[in-house]
Amino acid sequence: MGCSRQSHMTSNQKRHPALTDTDAMPFGKHKGVPMQDVPASYLRWLKDEGCSDERVANYIHNSWDAIRQELGE
């Protein structure tokens, strides 16, 4: 991955409190990994399951267009 997911965010999306690309994933299989390096498939799974961590959920929401692009959607 390596590219910034947040560069794809709109100014409206940037207002949501969330983790940044360089913040560490706070839990789970990818705990400690920078958010931009967490596999898009895992972030999609968290979204589909209803992530209960607000900061991670907001990161996914704010980065959704870039995540979908990484997934080839």
C-alpha positions as CSV (number, residue, x, y, z in Angstrom):
1,M,0.0,0.0,0.0
2,G,2.1,2.9,1.2
3,C,0.0,5.7,-0.5
4,S,-1.9,8.1,1.7
5,R,-5.5,7.1,1.9
6,Q,-6.4,10.4,3.5
7,S,-5.3,12.4,0.4
8,H,-8.5,11.2,-1.1
9,M,-10.6,12.8,1.7
10,T,-12.9,15.7,1.1
11,S,-12.8,18.7,3.4
12,N,-16.1,17.6,5.0
13,Q,-14.7,14.2,5.8
14,K,-11.6,15.7,7.4
15,R,-13.8,17.1,10.2
16,H,-14.6,13.6,11.6
17,P,-12.3,12.7,14.4
18,A,-10.3,9.7,13.3
19,L,-7.0,8.0,13.2
20,T,-4.5,9.2,10.6
21,D,-2.7,7.1,8.0
22,T,0.4,7.0,10.3
23,D,-1.5,6.1,13.5
24,A,-1.2,2.6,14.7
25,M,-4.1,0.2,14.4
26,P,-5.2,-0.1,18.1
27,F,-6.4,-3.7,18.2
28,G,-6.8,-7.0,16.4
29,K,-4.7,-8.9,13.9
30,H,-2.9,-5.8,12.7
31,K,-2.4,-4.1,16.1
32,G,0.5,-1.7,15.9
33,V,0.5,-1.5,12.1
34,P,0.2,2.0,10.6
35,M,-3.4,2.4,9.4
36,Q,-2.3,3.0,5.8
37,D,-0.6,-0.4,5.8
38,V,-3.6,-2.3,7.3
39,P,-5.0,-4.4,4.4
40,A,-8.0,-2.9,2.7
41,S,-9.8,-6.3,2.9
42,Y,-9.5,-6.2,6.7
43,L,-10.8,-2.6,6.9
44,R,-13.7,-3.7,4.7
45,W,-14.4,-6.6,7.0
46,L,-14.4,-4.3,10.0
47,K,-16.9,-2.0,8.2
48,D,-19.1,-4.9,7.3
49,E,-19.1,-6.2,10.9
50,G,-19.8,-2.8,12.4
51,C,-16.5,-1.7,14.0
52,S,-17.2,-0.5,17.5
53,D,-14.0,1.6,17.8
54,E,-15.2,5.1,16.8
55,R,-11.7,6.3,15.7
56,V,-11.2,3.3,13.5
57,A,-14.7,3.5,12.1
58,N,-14.2,7.1,11.3
59,Y,-10.9,6.3,9.6
60,I,-12.6,3.7,7.5
61,H,-15.5,6.2,6.7
62,N,-13.1,9.0,5.8
63,S,-10.9,6.7,3.7
64,W,-13.6,4.6,2.1
65,D,-13.0,5.8,-1.5
66,A,-9.3,5.0,-1.3
67,I,-10.0,1.6,0.4
68,R,-12.5,0.7,-2.4
69,Q,-9.9,1.7,-5.0
70,E,-7.4,-0.6,-3.3
71,L,-10.0,-3.4,-3.4
72,G,-10.5,-2.8,-7.1
73,E,-14.1,-1.7,-6.8
